[in-house]
Amino acid sequence: MPKANYADKIEKLICLKRASTKLDLLKFFLQVSWEVKSLDNKKYVSLSEKINEIGKMLGGWIKSLK
C-alpha cells in the first residue's frame, strides 16, 4: 500500500517531493546512459517522454498540495 494514500497533507507533500527527487536522479542517469551510447536514440526518446509525463503529474500533485 503506498505511503501517501493515508498520510496527512504534509506527509503527502514530503513523499511526493522525495519521489520528484528520485525522478530527477533517474533523468540524470538516463541522459548519462544515452551520452555513453548505452541507449540508442529511439529508446532514449521513448523513456524520456514517459519520464517527463510522470514529472508533470508529480508536479501537479505537489502544486495541488501547496
C-alpha positions in Angstrom: 0.0 0.0 0.0 1.5 3.4 -1.0 2.6 5.5 1.9 1.0 8.7 0.7 -2.5 7.2 0.4 -3.4 7.6 4.1 -0.9 10.3 5.0 -1.9 13.8 6.0 -1.1 16.8 3.7 2.4 17.5 4.9 3.4 13.8 4.8 2.0 13.5 1.3 4.0 16.5 0.2 7.2 15.0 1.7 6.6 11.7 -0.1 5.9 13.5 -3.4 8.9 15.7 -3.2 11.0 12.6 -2.4 9.6 10.9 -5.5 10.3 14.0 -7.6 13.9 14.0 -6.4 14.3 10.3 -7.3 12.8 11.0 -10.7 15.3 13.8 -11.3 18.1 11.3 -10.5 16.5 8.8 -13.0 16.5 11.6 -15.6 20.2 12.2 -15.0 21.2 8.6 -15.3 19.1 8.2 -18.4 20.9 11.0 -20.0 24.3 9.7 -19.0 23.3 6.3 -20.4 22.4 7.9 -23.7 25.6 10.0 -23.8 27.8 7.0 -23.3 25.9 5.2 -26.0 24.3 2.6 -23.7 20.9 3.6 -25.1 20.0 4.3 -28.8 18.2 7.5 -29.7 14.8 5.8 -30.1 14.9 4.2 -26.7 16.2 7.4 -25.1 13.4 9.4 -26.6 10.7 6.9 -25.6 11.9 6.7 -22.0 12.4 10.5 -21.8 8.8 11.1 -22.9 7.4 8.8 -20.3 9.6 10.2 -17.5 8.6 13.8 -18.5 5.0 12.9 -18.3 5.5 11.4 -14.8 7.3 14.6 -13.8 4.3 16.7 -14.9 2.0 14.5 -12.9 4.2 14.7 -9.8 4.5 18.5 -10.2 0.7 18.9 -10.5 0.2 16.8 -7.4 2.8 18.8 -5.5 1.3 22.1 -6.6 -2.2 21.0 -5.6 -1.0 20.3 -2.0 0.7 23.7 -1.5 
